């Protein structure tokens, strides 16, 4: 192990040399209180920044075990420290001079959700801390300006580490509040299952967001208030007793006029699969962690998927028990999304009428009279929604603005009026009784078959100079294979897509042998993440910009990859 003095000497020796001389710095250097590792050096000042990590042993970091003695608390503490460090370095970025990305200092930018990230990891056994960041090594053109890098490594970075990564420098009460909020969130999650609830929205929650491009809470928003008939109490270890709306398992319909908050409530529920930071407004909006947002997805690829629960007797005699297409329609894509979510282990569907295929969701009485059931290959979701609950214990929460037929099958009907919910179940059922219910399908309910064994083509197996890339929250690229994920709406961060690219690449190389099923492959990926972490995958060794996706999103990624044959 070299010392900080050795690093300073090396910086002096390579000053004004050609940029590749920076590569001689790779390795570890002992600074007071921590070890600085230069893990990867960029090729030139315009390339992706160099990757650097700070390693602090558990005794020096000094965080009490009670702050990270469970996995959720550890993830929350990591998230909190990363946010503190991110704010600390903002004022130092680009203060070192040079060309291109010279002087850039950055870490992962966290959103409102608390995610497990490679950017900050705390060892659950001894409390040792690793924080990874990216630094643009300064140069003038391709000529090294090492005195500018010395500013970053010896003046800026030690200040930020001292202020944010040692327990002795932090507010103990603030650290405890992070752990306490996590304990309360996990307590609600446990009570959802115990009390047969699909979701919980605490009174006083702020659901509307600041704008279409900001996920921060709207300042003038109406605080959430549960209708009395749906109000439940939750006993939390730190906040004590709180009240809010408990959405029961079964079929729940959310209705109301336009702009009254239906989709806002549904969006809060779909992101309630994640814990949120204090002050988000939705930190006590908790949804079943397996919930999947379903929608139609024109043009997506489908490979060997059993959609016969919803579609049969196609005019072209296509096999819907092993359906494949490179260009799905709205109805076939939504049918596949439902079946794939079942395979991923969901217990809750979230559906918005506005993003669904109409012919998949409903066939009204007039249409049934004009076009008989024998001439229609689609069994609509309304004919299956109760069966899904009774046979598979999968609940559904649906937003509807124009289709009243779902009143007949709903267990609970919530009307949103000026962002306030009202329980109108009794009135809706009474009004619905005057209208004929949609007749059930003649096709029996048969659970879909899930014996699919993915095999990658040569594109994914090419391991020479692997190219993995995330394009925001829209798609990923693995070598020359591009997977569209725009309609996987519960992906909260682009770093989750980067992780999906890594997982797809590793699964194709190591787990997809034509014998393992999709479930078995995802089980193996999750086991490795649980025991060794995201950074244990070969292409993630020095990646400090990965966030763990849920099991459901891993399935979604594999199912949408056009270079996999199932």
C-alpha positions, 0 to 999 in steps of 0.5 A: 500500500502506497501513501498519500505522499507517494501519490503527491510525488507521482503527480509531480513527476507526471506533470505536463506529460502526455495524458496516458501517463495518468494510468501509472497512478492506478492503485491504493494510497493511504490517506489520514482516515481512509484509503483512496483507490484510483480504480480506472483512468480515463483515456483522455480528458473528453472521455468518461471520467476516471473512477475513484473510491474511498475506503474507510474501515468500520472502526474509523467510520464509526457508525453504530450497528443499530443504524444498519443491522437490517438490510433495509436500514443499511440501504437507507443509511448508504443512501443518506451518506451518498446524498450528504456527500453529493451535496458536499462536492457540488461546490468543488466540481469544475474548480480544477481547470482544464479541457473537456471533463477536467475538474468534474467531480460527481457521484450518483444523483439520487431521486426521491426513492431509496435504492441500493446503489454501488456508489455507496456500500456499507459492510453489514459485518464490520461497518466498513464503508466504500464510496465510489465517485467519478473525477475528470483528471485535468489536462490542457488538451492532452497534456497533464495538469497534475497540480489541478488533480492534486487540488481535488485529491488533497484539498477538496476530497478530504474535506468532503470525506471528513464532513460526510462519511464519519459518524463523529462529523454527523448529526446523530439524531438525523442518522437515527431518524433515517433508521427510524423512518425505514423501520416504520416503512418496513412495519407498514409493509409487514402489516399489509400482508397481515391485514390483507391490504394491497396498499396504504396511503397515510393521511397528510401525504402529499401525492402531486408532484412539482411538475412533469419534469420534477418528482419533488412534492408540489408545495400547494398540494391538497394533503391526502385524507382517507374516507372514513370507511377505508381508514385504518390505523397502523402501529409503528415502532417510532411514530406510534399510531398513524391513520390512512387509507388501506386499500384492501386486496381484491379488485379496486376501481379508482374513478373521477373526473379529469384532473381530479387526481386519479392518475396521481394516486395510481402513480403514487401507488406504483412508486410505493413499491420503493421506500422514499426519503423524508420530506418526499410526501409519499414516504408513508405511501406503501404498496405491495412490493411485488406490484406491477404497472401494466399497460399496452405496449405496441411493437414490443417483441414477445417470445414463446409466451402463453397468452391463451388466458386472454387470446385464443382462436386467432384467424391465422391459427397462431399458437397462443400457448406459445405466442411469438411476435416481433411486433405486438399489437396493443392487446397481445402486448398487454396480455403478455405483460399480464402473464409475464408479471404472473411469472415474476411473482406479482401479487398486485396489478396496477392499471390505468385505462388511459394506457391500456388497449381498449379491446383488451380491457372491455367488450360492452354489451352492444359490441357483444351483440353485433360481434359475437363472442365466437368471432372475437379471439380476445377474452377481455381483462374484465372477464378474468380480473376476478378469476385472477384474484380467486385462483392466483390471489392477484389483486388489481387496482384500476383507474377508469374514467369512462368505462363503468362496466368495471363497477360490476366486478369491483370490490371497492370503488374510490372516487377522486374529487379535487384530490380527495378520495371518497368511498362510493362503493355502495352507490356505484354498485346500486347504479350498476345494478340497473345496467347489464353486466358484461358476460363472462368468457366461455373459455375456462380459467387455466393458469399459464404455462411458464416453461421457457428456457432463454437462449442468447444469440451470438450478439449477446455472447460476444465478450470481446470489449463488451459494450454496455450502455443505458440510455436514460430510462428508455433503453439499454444496449448490450453489445449491438442489442438494444432493449426498449424499456420505455413502458416499464414504468416502475424503473425509478432511475437510469442506474437501474437500467445500467444494472439491467444491462450488466445483469442481461450480459452476465445472464447470457454469458453464464446462466442461459444454457437452454436448460434453465427457466427464466425463473431459475435464471432470475433466482440466480441473479438475485442470489448473487446480488443478495450475497455478493452485491451488484459489483460482484458481476464481472462488468460491474467491478468498477461501476459506481453508477448501478442501482439494483432493480426489482425482480419484476424489472429483471423479468421485464428486461429479459422478456423484451430483449429481441436477442433472446429466444425462449 
